[in-house]
Amino acid sequence: MECNKDEAARAKALAEKKMLEKDFVGAKRMIIKAQQLSKEVDAIDISKILTVCDVHCAAGAKVNAEIDWYGILQVPVDADDALIKKQYRKLALLLHPDKNKFGGAEAAFKLVGEANMTLTDKSKRSVNRTAKLDEDIADHNGPTNGVNDCSNTEDKKNGAPCGGKAFNGIEQMKRGAKHAGENSDGKEKVFHSVSNNGLGLNNDNASDKYTFMDPEFFDFDQLRDVKQFRANQVWAVYDDQDCMPRFYARITKVIITPKFVVHFVWLEFDPANKRENAWSSEGLPVACGRFKHGQSDTAKETSMFSRTIRYGKSKPRSPYEIYPRKGEVWALFKGWDIGWSSDAVNRKKLNYQYEVVQVLSDLTTSTSIIVMPLVKIKGYVSLFMQSREAAPLVIPQGETLRFSHCVPHHCISGTEKERVPEGSLELDPAALPLNLEEAFPSVILECSSVRNQERDAKHAGSSTGNSSHKGSMNVGEGQHRASVNVGVAAKIPKEENSKHDPAEFTDVDADNVCQTEYVCADSEFYDFTETRLLQKFSPGQIWALYSDVDKFPNYYAYIQKVDRKNDKVQVRWLDVYPQGEEVKRLLQEERTIGCGTFRLSSIHELMTYTGTDAFSHSVVARSTGRKGEYEIIPRLGEIWAVYKNWRAGWTAHDFENCEYELVEIFGHTDSSIQVQHLRKVDGYRMVFVPYRAAGSVKTIRKDEYPKFSHQIPCFHLTHEKGGKLRGYLELDPLSVPEKFLFTDSM
């Protein structure tokens, strides 16, 4: 056995040498030999080496004197755009120079990129396809050295020159498509491949099936259209293990014309403990946890990207925290165990199996993540529903590595097609295993609807703007009546409300960009987005921005510059300047402070935002007389949220489990503020009125000012409802605690 291992190592080393010498046929022969000698040869290295060799061998083949782009991408001549894109994503990830350091990898990467551009260009593709079909494909039995070196010779069977065709195993893929599935509209393609994973990477003699299916109802490629890309976003990228979207990239620059180019920084896993370190150091896949900046890179097309990802970030330079969020769909590793890291070599040789779940709760510092298992609906390509048999699963905070990757999904309205179940979820097949029917348990529907949508609305999510149900959503995926989580103080503009010049060029300092999502509950009378239109901004103002801690507008920034032409705002942060012991203590515990004394930051650099969705409202701030120092305290007539039952000494647990009260500032002196409680008006979403009963006015002393959480923008109603609401207030839903959003009256 030891002898075989030594021989395998020598064969692998020889293969690497031949790759440097551009002898890819010989290199492939050597790496296959190494694989046959010992199963302990690094499977990932073998896949990468074989991919490089296969691409170069295919590039050496000519079809009517033209490059065989189909052979390079390892797809049949009647492959559709979806299959071409999917195959390109897989090969590009295995060949990317940052991930594949073997000789010829960069050249192979460029070849598959050119093949993808050629075959997705209808005019170029038709020429290549015609040439391919005209080529004699009867003889597929060349010498699997992989090259039939018969150029300038005559094919005795039909009298035609063979043209130096190459048959490297990949050419043995079936050149036809088999339509399957009653409800797949003929979009399921089944091909006989020469490898165990459908990529032609492992064994020239294997013959397994490679299945790819298009979704039936929603085009998930819309989510990764070039128009969806913005600086400050984080995207999931397909990885090089089993082509699931569990790499992450942070966008730093986007150029739309004359050609699309996106600049980004890879995010690398930053282990928080020994178990996470052991897991990642063995090369096992990671999609949850803390991530830090890695190498910079560029891409000229979008096929490698899956979807935008939500994240948390406590400070501008702190790690990116990526965990499942409420409403999202994630794949879990089936049979997961943290002990996989002790047997990583064998574990990586196995095909990962998954179960898919919908997330019911966000992860906090004191709770686990609750998820509901999903089951596949029989008769549809990738339609899933919540399991009626299974109970919710609780994933402890210490087991988040069990989450494999986030799966893009689309909520079905029920109008897409007759008898399509309302409330079901269509999942993106590109983020699922190839054999969907075998990979997931299936159920047969007894009726045309899945579950009462209104009852499950608080748990359901959507990938498009076609639904008005409450749930979670992703940046740029449309406007819903939804409540979603807000990250660090920056917001990506909603796609349908953004107007961009065709020659848009967004350039943001790599260290000073961030992303958040936003709450999208609707108001009834006043459009609060009017208050944060770009024309409302001017240098010298101070604005409140949404925080990543409690999702409310209690971060403050000084407007440095407004670029209306390019839809940009440049700001300087305001840092709390503590005036009392309680504020000092809260500051040390990294709690947000909503009122008090603030100074222009000397630590954080200028921050540039594209769009104004990060901002809540302009703030009345009084200069203290010292340069760059301002006092922000509740003013007469303003509406504020206050912590109910607050007292000095509150811990993080108290803040996380606190309730809120809404108050109107009734009066103030130098040493105290008088407030009057508000109550919600029956029958309206966000209409409130001062509660004028005896004892409703309270006094908050100056040493109790940390009781104030944040200001809430409001609109004074006058003629609405025929004047019946005169004197009432409509509050901005974006700033109102969730408790008030879902109750009729308080």
N, C-alpha and C positions, 0 to 999 in steps of 0.2 A: 504493500500500500504506500509506504513512504517513497519507494522507487517511482511509483506512478505519479505521486504528487510532485516529485522533483522533475520528472519528465514533462509533466503538464506545465510546470512553471517555466521550464526552458522553452517549450513550444509557444507559450504565451509571449515570452520575451522575444522570441524570433519573429512572431507575428507583428509585434510592435516595431521591430526593426524594419521589417519589410514594408510596413505602412509608411515609415519615414522615407523609404526608397521608392514609394509609389507603386510597389508591387502588391496590389490589392487582391489579386487572385491568389498569390502565394500566401498572403497574410490570412486570408479567409481559410485556406486549407490548414494552416498552422493553428488557428484559434479553434477550429472544429476539432482538430486532433487533441488540443489541450482539454477541451470540454469532455471528450470521450475518455481521456486518460484519468481524469479526476473530477468528481462532482463538487469538490471544494474550491475549484477555481471561482473567483468572484463573478457571480452571475451578472451583476450590473456591468462590469467591465466587458464581459463577453457580448452582451447586448449592444453596447456602444461600439465595440470593434466591428462586430458583424454588420451593424447598420452602416458604418462608414464604408466598409468593403462592398456591401451590396449596392449602395448608391453609386460608387465609382465604377463598379462592374457594369451596372445598367447604363451609366453614362457613356461607356465605351461601345455600347451597341448602337447601331444606326438603323433607322427605318426609312427606307428610300433616301438614304444619305442625310436624314434628319435625326436629331437627338430624340431618343425614345423617352419622352417626359412621363408617359404612363408607367414605364418600367422603373424610372427613378422614384416615382411616388408609390410604386407597387400597388397600383389599382388597375382594374380592367378598363377597356376602352369605353364602355357604356356607363362608367361611374358618374353619378350626379355630383352637383356642387357640394352637397353636404358631406358625401363620402370623401371627396377630394380634400375639403377643408379639415375634416377629422383626421385623415391620414397624414396630412401635412403637419398638423399640430403634434401628432405623436412623433413623427420623424424629427421635426425641428427641435423638440425638447431633448431628444436623445443626442442630437448633433450640435446643440448650441455650444459655441466655443467656451463659454463659462462653465459648462457642465461636462464637456467632452474634450479632453486634452490630448487625445491620440492624433497621430499624424494623419492629415487629410480630413480631419473633422470639419474645419472651417470651410474648406472647399466644398465638402459634401453638404454642409448647411446652406451654402449659397445655391447649390444645385437644386435642392428641394424647394428653396424659396422661389427660384426661377420657374421650376416646374409648376408650383402652385399658381404663380401669376399667369403662366401660359395657359394652363388648363382651366382657369376660371375666367379667362378672356374668351368669349364665345367665338370670335373670329379666328383667333390663333388656334383655339382648341379644335375647331372643325377641320382645319388643314391638317393638324397633327393626327386627328382621329381617322381621317380619310387615308392618310399615308399608312397608318397602323393597320387598318382593315385591309388595305391592298397588299400588305406584306404577307408572304406565305407563312402561316403559323402551323402548318401541318407537322413539321419536323421540330419537335421539342426535345430531342434526345441527343443533345450535343455532348461533348466529353465531360457534372454538377459542380475538372478544374474550374468550371463555371463559364468558359468561353469557347464558342464554336469558331475557331480561327479558320474560316473558310472563305475569306474575302477573295474576290477575283477568280473564284472557281464556279463551275456550272452545276446546278442542281440537276442530276441526271433524270429525276422524276418528271420535272416540268420544264426543264430547259432554261430556267431563270437563274441569274446569279444570286447567291445567298446573301451577299452584301455584308458579310462579317457580323451576323447576328450574335447576340450574347444571350445565353440561357443560363442564368445563375441560380435557378431554383425559384426565384420570385416570378419568373416568366411562366411557371407552371400553374399560377393562379387561374382559375376558370375565367374565360373571356365572356361569360354571359351572366345574366341576372335571373334569379328565380323569385318570382313574386309569391309572397306568402302572407297569410293573415287576412281574415275577412274584413277587418276594420282598418287595416293599415293602408288602404287605398293603393296597394301595389308599391309601397315605398320601402318595404323590407327587402334588403339585399342580402343574399347569402352567397358567400364565396368560399371555395375550397382554398385554404392557404397552405403554405409550406412550413408553417411554424406553429408553435404552441400558443402564441399570443396574437397571431394574425398579422405580424409585422415582418415575417421572413427573417427572424433574428436568431433562432436557436438551432434548428435541425433541418437539414435539407430533405430528409425523408419523411418527416411528420406530415400528417394531413388532417388537420382539425378545421373546424368551421369558424369563420370570422363573420359576425353578424352586426350589421349597423342598421338602425331604424330612424327615420325622420319622425319628429313629433307630428301629431295629427291636427292640433288646433292652434298652437301658438308658435311663431317663428322666433326661436330663442336667439338667432343671430341678430335680431333687432337690438338685443341688450348690449351687444358688442359692436354695433355700428360705429364708424369713425366719429359720428356726431355725438356719441355718448361720452367721449373721452374728454376729461377736464384735468387741468393741473390740480393737485391736492387729493385726488382720489387714490384709494388702494384697490387693486384688482387681484382676483384670484387667477392664477396661471396654471395650466396643466403641467403636471410634473413628469419626471422621466422614469418613474417606477411602474405605475400601471395607468398612466395618463389620466389621473384624476386632478381636479383643480385645487391643489393644496400648497402650491408656491404662491408667494405674495410679492406684488410690485407696487411701489408708490410712484404715481405719475408726477413728474416735475415740469414737463414742457410738452405742449402739443402743437404741431404744425399741420394745418389742414391742406393748404395749397402752396405750391403747385402739386406737391405729392405729400401724402400722409406720412408723418414721422412722429412717433411718440418717444419721448425720453423718460426713463424711469430709473428708480433705484430698487434693487432687490432687497427684500426684508428677510433677515436671517434670524432663526430661532435663538432666543436668549434664555437659556434654562434658568429656572428660578430655584431649583433644588437638585439634590444628587440623583434622584430618580429620573427627572427630566433630562439631566445631563447624560446619564447612562443610556437613556433611550435615543437621544439625538446623536450621540457620538457613535452609535452603531449604525447610523444611516437609516433608521426606521422613520416612516413618514410622520410629519408633524403639521397640524393645521390649527392648533389651539395653543394659546399662551402668550408670552411676551416676545416681541420681535424688535430688532434693531436694524439700522441701516447697513447694507452691504455694498456691493459694487454697483456702479452706474451702468446703464445699458440703453440701447435703442431698439425699436421695432418699426417696420415699415408696413405692417398689416396687423389685423386684429385677431387672427385665428388662434393665437396662443393664449388669448384671454378668455375667461369664462364669464365673470360677473364682478360688479363692484362689491366691496366688503365693508361692513361697518366695524368700527373699532373704537376703543377708548384710549385716552391719552391725558394723564393728569396734569402734565406740564409740557410746554413746547418741546423740550429736549428729552423728555422721558420716553421709555419704551412704548411701542405700539401694542396695545392689549387687544387680542382678537379672540373672542369667545362666541359661541352660539347666542343669537338674540331671539327674543320672543317673536314668533310668527315664521321664522326661517325653517327650511327643511335641510337636514344634515344626514349624512351617511355615518353609521356607526360600524366599527370593526366587529364582526361577529366573532364571539369567543375570545374577545380581547382580554389580555392579561399584561400587567406591567412587567411581568417576568419575561416577556418576549425579548427584552434587551439582552438577556443572558444566553439566548439561542438565536441571535439575529441572523447568522449566516443561513441556517436552515429556514428560518421564518421568511426571509426575502425570496427564497426559491419557491415558496408556495404562493398560489394565487389568493389574494385577499378576498374574503367574502364579507358582504355587508348586509345590514338592515337599515331601512330609512325611517326617520322619525321627524315629527314636527315639534318645534320647541315651544313649550308653553310658558316658560318663565326665564327671565334673564338671570345671569349669574351675578351674585353680589358677594361681598366679603364674608357674609355669614350664612349663606344658603347654598344649596345645590342647584343643579339645572334639572327641571322637570320636562320630560319629553313624552310624546304619544307615538307609539309605533304606527306606521302606515303599511297598508297592504295593497298589492296591485289589483286593479279591477280587470277581471278576465274579459277578453275581447277587444281590448284597447292596447295601443302600443306602449304608452308610459303614463297611464292614468292611475292615480293612487287615491286612497281615502284613509281616514283614521280607522284603525282596527276597532271593531265593536266587541271583540272577544278579549283583547289584551288590556291590561291596566297601565296607567302611566308609569314610566320608568323614572327613577331618581338617580341622576348621575352626580356623585359626590364631587366636590370641588377638586379633590386630589386625583380624580380619574378623567380629567378632560381630554387626555391624550387618546381616549377611546373614540373621540370624534374624528372621523377621517377627513371629511371635507363638506363644504356647503354646496347644496344642489339647487341651481336656479329652478324656480317653479312658477306656474301660472294658475290662478284660481279660475275655475270653470264657472261661468254664469248660468249655464243650462240652456242657453239660446244658440250655442255654436252648431248643434246638430241634434236631430230628433233622438230623444231618449238618452242624451248625454247627461249624466248625473250632476245636478247643480251642487256646488260646494266642493266637488272633488278637485284634486290638484294634478295638473300635468307637469311632470318632471322632465328636465332637459336630459335626453338620452346621452348626450355627450359627457355627462358627469355621472353616468351609471355604467355598471358592467355590461358587456356586450350581450350576454345571454339573459335577457330580462325575464323570460318565462321560467327559466330554471333558477335564477338568482333570488327571486322573491316569491313569497307565498301569494296566491291569487284567490280572489273571492268572486262569486257570481252575484250580481245585484238582484235583490228581490223587488226593488222598485226603482223609479227613475231619479230619486233624490237621495243624497247621501245622508245628510243630517240637517237639522234645522239650522239654516245659515245664521240667523240672528242669535241663536243660542251659542253658537261657536264663534261668533264674530270676533270676540276678544282674543281668540287663539289663532284665527285664520290669517294667512298672509296672502299677498298677491304680487305677481311680477309685472303686471301691466296696469294701465289706467282705465280698464274697462269695468271695474267693479266699484261700487260705492259703499261696500261693507267696511266696517271698522276692522283694522288689522295692521300688520306691519308692512313696510314697503322699503324699497331700496332707492338710493339717490338716482334721479334721472329716469325713474320708471313710471312717472305719471302722478297725478294728484288724486288722493283718496281722502275720505273722511277717516283718518287713521291717527293712532297715537304711536309714535315710534321714539326710539331712544336718541338722545342728543349726545354727541361726543364732545371733543375739545372745541374751543370757541372758533369755529369756522363752519360755514355751511355751503354746500354745493347747490347752485341754483337748480330749480326744477326745469326739466328739459323743455316742457311746452311753454314756459314763460320766458325762456332765454332767447335772445336775439343775437346772433353772432355773424360777424362779417365772414364771407367765404374764405378770406385770407387771414383768418384769425391766427394770432400767434400769442401764446400765453407762456410767459417765462417767469418762474418763481424761484426764489432762493431755495436751494435744496434743504437747508436746515430750518426754514421758517415757513413751512406749509403744513396744513392740517386739514382734517375733514370731519364733518358731522352730518348727522341726519336731523330731521326736523319733525315737529309735531304738526299734523295737518288737519286738526279738527276745524270744522267750519263755523264761522259766525253767521248770525241771521240778518243783521241790519247794516253793519259797517264792515267794509273790507279793510282789515288792519294792515294788509300788505301795502296800502297806500302810504302808511306812515314811514315805511322804510324804502321808498323808491329812491333811486340814486340821486335824483334832483333835490331830494331833501337833505343831502349830505353836503357839508362844506368844511374846509379846514378850520381847526380851532374848536369844533364841537366835541362833546364827550358823549359817547353812546354806550348803552348796556348791550352785552353780548351773552349768548347762551353758554352756560358752563357745562363741563363734562361731569361734574360731581353730582349735582341734583337736577340738572337739565333746565334750570331756570336762568333768567337774565340777570346774573349778579357778578359778571365780569365787566370791567369798564376799560374803555380805550379812548385815547385822544386821536381825533382824525387829523392825520398829517397831510394827506394829499388825496384828491379825488380825480380820477381819470375817467371822465364820462364817455369818452370815445371808445375806450377799451373795457368799460364796465369794471373798473378796479377801484379799490379803496385801500389806502395805505394807512396803518395805524401804529400808535405807540401804546403799549400796555400801561395801565395804572396799577401800581402795587399798593397794598394796604400799608398805611403808616400807623402802627398801633398806638392808641392813646391810653389804654387801660390794661390791667393785668389779664382780664378775661379775654380780651381781643388778642393779646400776645399769646395766650395759651391756645386759643383756637387756631391762630396762624401757625404755630408750631405743629399742630395736628393736621395741617393742610386743609382746614375747613374754609369754605368760601365766606366772605364777609360782605354783606349787602349794603351796609351804610357805615359811615365813619370818615376818616381822613385818608386820602390817597395821594400818591406821588407818581410822577412820570417815572417809569421803570429805568433803572440804570443797569439792569441785568439782561433783560430781554431785548433783542434787536427789533427793528421795524418788521411788521408783518403785513403782507399784501394779500388781499382777498379778491377773488373774482366773483362779482355779484355781491348782493347785500343780505342774503338769507341768513348770514351769521348774526345779524344785528336785530335787536328787538325794538329799541326806542331811544331817542335822544334824552339826555339827562340834564336836569338843572343842577349844575355844580358851581359852588361859590369858591372863588379863589381865596385862600387864607392870607394872601399877601406875600407868601414865600414863593419863589420861582418854582413852577411845576408842581405846586401842591394845591389840592382841591378838597373841599368838604362836600360829601354827598350824603344828605340826610332826608328823611321824608318831609315833603312840603305840603302846605295847606291844600286840600282838595284832591291830593293824589290817592291812589289805591295801592295798598301794599298787602302782601301775604306775610303773616307772622307765625312763628312756631307756637303752637298751642301748648300751654303748660310749661313753657321754657323756664329754665332756671340756670344760674351760673354753675359751671361744672359738668354740663352735659357731655356725655361720651359719644364716640362715633356710633355706638349702638342706638343711643337716644335719637340722634339725628336721622339715622336710617329708618327708624320706626315711628317717627313723629307724625303728628297730624297738624294741619294748618287751619288758620282762621284768616278771613279776608276782612280788611278794615279800611275805612276812609279816614284820612288825616283831618281831624276836627279842629285842632288848634295846637300851637306849640310855643314854648318859652325856651330860654337858654338852657334850662335844666331838665325839661320833660316834653313829651309829646302826648296830646290827647287824641284818642282814636275812637271811632264808632264802628261797631260790627256791621257787616253786610249779611243779608240773607238772600237766597236764590228765589226768583219768582217762578211760581208753578207754571208749567207749560212752555218754558223757554229754555234754550240751551245755556246761554251765558248772560242772561239779564239778571241784575241784582239791584237791591234797593237797601238803603240804610235802615238798620233795625232800630226803631225809635222808642222801644220800650224802656221802662225805668231801669237804670243800671247798665245800659248798653254802651255808655261812654266810659272808657278806661284811660288811665294815665300810665304811661311807660316812662320810667326815669331814664336819665342819660346813661347810667351804668347798666341799663337793661336794653340798650339799643341793639345788641347782638340778637335780640328777639326778632328783629325785622329780617325777613328772608330776602325779599326782592320786590321791586315795584311792578305793578301790572298795568299796562296801557289800558285806557278805558275810553268810551265814547258816550257822551251825554245825549240820551234820546229826547226828542221833542215832538215831532209830528208823526212818528211811527205808530201804526195801528190806530190811526185817526186821533192821535194825541193821547191815547189811553196810557202810554208809557212815559209821558212827560215827567222828567225828574228822576227817571230810572237810569241805570248804567249798564251798558254792554261791555263786558271784559274780553280782552284778547285771549282766546283759548290757548294760544301758545304758551302763555305764562301762568295759566291757572292749574293748580294741583289736580291730579287725576281724579281724586275723590269727588270734586265738584262737577267733573265732566259727565259722570254717569249717574247722578242723583237728580231727582225732580225738584226738590227744594231742601233748604237747610234751615 
